[in-house]
Amino acid sequence: MEKKLFMQKAIELAIENVHNGGGPFGAVITRNNEIIATGVNRVTAQHDPTAHAEVCAIRNACEELNTFDLSGCEIYTSCEPCPMCLGAIYWAHLDKIYYGCNKHDAAKAGFDDSFIYKELDLPQNERSKMMEELLPEEATRTFQAWQEQADKTPY
């Protein structure tokens, strides 16, 4: 399939999802020019703020391929990924991102994530969500256990 057809599929999924009570976002993951998985925004339907189209597509692709590493795959999404989805895309090791609308188009439609980017630029003590470190010495034992584990799967 051609890139434009994959993007068209992501857009069609987004529009169909709106008609099914979901958000206006769709995503397609491909490998070797074939669709591996799709996802749509199910935030309100599943009562899950992480159920963005890209995250759902990543979850579906990982299940389909039985791996957490989507190297060799590409994602087509109807809109530029938000910070959470962008993080998920990087963690999943997708090779390339294609998107339709940009974050400014999303903001005009009521999906403005610029506040997150602004928050990340602030020092921790100036953010609207306060953060406090607790038990750091005890918590480092988790990393010690990881480093000592001989049969771990790095990711």
C-alpha positions as a Python dict, from the first residue, in 0.01 Angstrom:
ca = {
    (1, 'M'): (0, 0, 0),
    (2, 'E'): (101, 356, -53),
    (3, 'K'): (170, 597, 233),
    (4, 'K'): (-128, 812, 139),
    (5, 'L'): (-357, 510, 165),
    (6, 'F'): (-233, 433, 515),
    (7, 'M'): (-297, 793, 617),
    (8, 'Q'): (-639, 781, 456),
    (9, 'K'): (-716, 471, 664),
    (10, 'A'): (-612, 653, 984),
    (11, 'I'): (-839, 946, 891),
    (12, 'E'): (-1130, 714, 810),
    (13, 'L'): (-1085, 537, 1144),
    (14, 'A'): (-1096, 874, 1322),
    (15, 'I'): (-1415, 984, 1148),
    (16, 'E'): (-1582, 647, 1210),
    (17, 'N'): (-1479, 667, 1574),
    (18, 'V'): (-1648, 1007, 1611),
    (19, 'H'): (-1971, 851, 1482),
    (20, 'N'): (-1927, 572, 1738),
    (21, 'G'): (-1896, 811, 2029),
    (22, 'G'): (-1517, 836, 2044),
    (23, 'G'): (-1264, 1110, 1983),
    (24, 'P'): (-1153, 1228, 1637),
    (25, 'F'): (-827, 1035, 1626),
    (26, 'G'): (-717, 724, 1439),
    (27, 'A'): (-384, 548, 1395),
    (28, 'V'): (-240, 274, 1177),
    (29, 'I'): (85, 82, 1233),
    (30, 'T'): (254, -77, 936),
    (31, 'R'): (549, -307, 875),
    (32, 'N'): (683, -402, 535),
    (33, 'N'): (409, -197, 369),
    (34, 'E'): (128, -391, 541),
    (35, 'I'): (-109, -286, 818),
    (36, 'I'): (-16, -462, 1143),
    (37, 'A'): (-262, -287, 1375),
    (38, 'T'): (-497, 6, 1411),
    (39, 'G'): (-626, 212, 1699),
    (40, 'V'): (-881, 480, 1770),
    (41, 'N'): (-930, 718, 2060),
    (42, 'R'): (-1134, 540, 2330),
    (43, 'V'): (-1070, 779, 2622),
    (44, 'T'): (-1436, 842, 2704),
    (45, 'A'): (-1567, 504, 2591),
    (46, 'Q'): (-1322, 310, 2810),
    (47, 'H'): (-1290, 572, 3085),
    (48, 'D'): (-916, 561, 3024),
    (49, 'P'): (-720, 885, 2973),
    (50, 'T'): (-435, 685, 2816),
    (51, 'A'): (-655, 525, 2547),
    (52, 'H'): (-539, 757, 2270),
    (53, 'A'): (-539, 622, 1915),
    (54, 'E'): (-162, 591, 1896),
    (55, 'V'): (-136, 412, 2232),
    (56, 'C'): (-419, 175, 2137),
    (57, 'A'): (-251, 102, 1802),
    (58, 'I'): (82, 38, 1976),
    (59, 'R'): (-84, -199, 2224),
    (60, 'N'): (-258, -383, 1939),
    (61, 'A'): (61, -406, 1731),
    (62, 'C'): (263, -537, 2025),
    (63, 'E'): (0, -801, 2092),
    (64, 'E'): (-18, -896, 1723),
    (65, 'L'): (360, -925, 1688),
    (66, 'N'): (414, -1064, 2039),
    (67, 'T'): (682, -805, 2120),
    (68, 'F'): (730, -474, 2296),
    (69, 'D'): (977, -354, 2029),
    (70, 'L'): (815, -220, 1713),
    (71, 'S'): (1141, -146, 1533),
    (72, 'G'): (1082, -180, 1161),
    (73, 'C'): (730, -40, 1194),
    (74, 'E'): (586, 301, 1109),
    (75, 'I'): (284, 482, 1249),
    (76, 'Y'): (29, 688, 1059),
    (77, 'T'): (-190, 903, 1278),
    (78, 'S'): (-469, 1140, 1188),
    (79, 'C'): (-316, 1411, 1410),
    (80, 'E'): (29, 1503, 1539),
    (81, 'P'): (88, 1293, 1852),
    (82, 'C'): (43, 1451, 2194),
    (83, 'P'): (334, 1434, 2442),
    (84, 'M'): (208, 1108, 2595),
    (85, 'C'): (169, 939, 2258),
    (86, 'L'): (501, 1071, 2136),
    (87, 'G'): (664, 918, 2444),
    (88, 'A'): (490, 586, 2375),
    (89, 'I'): (605, 596, 2012),
    (90, 'Y'): (965, 646, 2121),
    (91, 'W'): (943, 371, 2385),
    (92, 'A'): (796, 135, 2123),
    (93, 'H'): (1087, 213, 1888),
    (94, 'L'): (867, 290, 1587),
    (95, 'D'): (1086, 400, 1296),
    (96, 'K'): (881, 687, 1155),
    (97, 'I'): (576, 900, 1232),
    (98, 'Y'): (338, 1030, 967),
    (99, 'Y'): (59, 1262, 1079),
    (100, 'G'): (-232, 1446, 919),
    (101, 'C'): (-345, 1745, 1126),
    (102, 'N'): (-96, 1927, 1345),
    (103, 'K'): (-116, 2026, 1711),
    (104, 'H'): (-247, 2372, 1618),
    (105, 'D'): (-538, 2215, 1428),
    (106, 'A'): (-607, 1999, 1733),
    (107, 'A'): (-605, 2303, 1962),
    (108, 'K'): (-859, 2478, 1739),
    (109, 'A'): (-1085, 2174, 1776),
    (110, 'G'): (-1055, 2180, 2156),
    (111, 'F'): (-766, 1935, 2200),
    (112, 'D'): (-492, 2167, 2319),
    (113, 'D'): (-193, 1999, 2482),
    (114, 'S'): (33, 2304, 2479),
    (115, 'F'): (-8, 2333, 2858),
    (116, 'I'): (187, 2007, 2896),
    (117, 'Y'): (479, 2136, 2691),
    (118, 'K'): (476, 2458, 2897),
    (119, 'E'): (470, 2259, 3222),
    (120, 'L'): (767, 2046, 3115),
    (121, 'D'): (971, 2362, 3051),
    (122, 'L'): (915, 2480, 3409),
    (123, 'P'): (1132, 2382, 3704),
    (124, 'Q'): (959, 2109, 3907),
    (125, 'N'): (881, 2345, 4194),
    (126, 'E'): (689, 2580, 3960),
    (127, 'R'): (466, 2320, 3793),
    (128, 'S'): (95, 2297, 3866),
    (129, 'K'): (134, 1931, 3971),
    (130, 'M'): (363, 1926, 4268),
    (131, 'M'): (618, 1648, 4288),
    (132, 'E'): (792, 1524, 4601),
    (133, 'E'): (1065, 1265, 4624),
    (134, 'L'): (1002, 1003, 4894),
    (135, 'L'): (1226, 721, 5014),
    (136, 'P'): (1488, 757, 4737),
    (137, 'E'): (1740, 535, 4915),
    (138, 'E'): (1487, 253, 4946),
    (139, 'A'): (1360, 307, 4593),
    (140, 'T'): (1706, 262, 4443),
    (141, 'R'): (1686, -101, 4556),
    (142, 'T'): (1452, -157, 4260),
    (143, 'F'): (1733, -66, 4020),
    (144, 'Q'): (1984, -272, 4215),
    (145, 'A'): (1751, -573, 4182),
    (146, 'W'): (1722, -505, 3809),
    (147, 'Q'): (2096, -475, 3759),
    (148, 'E'): (2158, -796, 3953),
    (149, 'Q'): (1893, -996, 3767),
    (150, 'A'): (2081, -1223, 3527),
    (151, 'D'): (1790, -1330, 3306),
    (152, 'K'): (1629, -986, 3249),
    (153, 'T'): (1505, -866, 2912),
    (154, 'P'): (1642, -516, 2848),
    (155, 'Y'): (1410, -268, 2682),
}
